């Protein structure tokens, strides 16, 4: 699994994994959108649902819309490339006129021009296409 993989949360909601890797304690963790699940919600990989539960939400912040999932390393192999997006590091916020691309489980790889923080809110705006199921998808430059 990697950034852009589809995840099924509590057999109800489908979202996208933002990224996955090991934290400073050596745990295999991933990020997604905070509105995708609450602490204790379980995760099944969309592409291999026969694998069963492979992770659980351990942090969820709907206000800031991020969540941390702890994965079972015996059931999940982390990758840095899914579809057309490769994640190698966290960089500086994107800004105009860069092009950012997203890899979501619903719309796949879409890209758009970055407009930056137009309203001084700390948000980054782009015209990449997203719909339900893309929540949590990685945006990369």
N, C-alpha and C positions, 0 to 999 in steps of 0.2 A: 504494500500500500504506500501511497505517496500523495503529494499535493495534487489535488484534482480527482482523487479516487472517490467514488460514491460510497456513502455510509448510510446504513439504515439504522435509525435510532428508535429503540423500543418497538420494533416492528410496525411503526406508524409513519415516521417522517424520514424523508430522504434528503440528505445534505451532502456537501462536498468537504473533504478533508483539506485543510489549508497546507499543512506540512507535517512531517513526522521526524523524530530523531530522539536522541538520548539527552536527558537533562543532567544537571551537575551531580545528581545522585545515582546516575546510571540507569534510571527508569526509561522505558520506551514510551514516549508521550507524543501526542499530536495536538494540533490546534484546529478549531472549527468555529463557526459562528455561535455566539452565546444563546441565541434564540432557538437553536437546534435541539437543546436538551438541558435537563437539570442535573445537579449532582446525583449520582446513582443511576442515571439513564445508561442503558447498555447499547453497545455498537456491534453491528454485524456488517461485514464487507458486502457491498451490493453485488460485486462481481463474483463472489463465491459464498453465497448465503448458506451453503451446506457446511461451511466452516463453523457455524454457530457464533456465539458471543466471543468477540476477540478483544473487547475493551469496554471501559466504563468512564463516564464523565466524572472527574474528580474536582473540577472547578468549573463554574458557569457564572458568567456575569452578563445578564441580558442588557443592563444599562449601557455597558461599553461594548456589548455584542461580541464577546469572545468566550471560548471554553477550552479547557484542557482535558484531553482524554488520555487515560493510562491504558496502554495496550499490553497484551500478553505476548512476550517475546517468543514464546514457543509456538505461537499461532500466526505471527505477523512478521513479514520481512519488509523492512523499510527501504524505499527507493527514492531517489531524488528527481526522477523523470517520469511523468505521466503524460501521455499524448504529446502535445507540442510545447510543454513547459518543463524546464529544468530549474530546480531550486538549488543554488549553491551557497547562498549566504543572505543575511539581512543587510540591506544597504540603506542609504539615505532616502528620505521621502522623494517620490517622483515629482517632477514639475514640468511645466510647459517648456518646450514642445516635444517632450519625450513621448514614446508610444509604449503603453502598458498592455500586456496580454494576460488573459485569464484562462484557466483550464477548469471548467465546471463539469459536473457529471451530467447535466442536462443539455447545455448548449455547446459543450466542448471548448475549443480554443477560439476565442474572439479577442480582438485588439482594438484599441482606440487611443486617440491623442489625450494626453494628460493636461488638464487645465489648472492643476494646483489648487491652492486654497483661495477660492474666489471670494468667500464670505468670511474669511478670518476665523473659521471654526475649528481648524485643525484637520479638516477633511480634505481628501484628495478626490477630484472629480475626473472621470473619463467617460468615453462613449462606448466602452466595451459592452456587448450584449449579455444580459443576465436574466434568468427567469427562475421560477421555483425549482429547488433542487441544487441550484448553483451557490446557495448560501454557504459561506465558508471557503469558497474556491480561492486559490492563490492568485494574486495579481503580481506580475513580475515585469521588470524592465530589463 
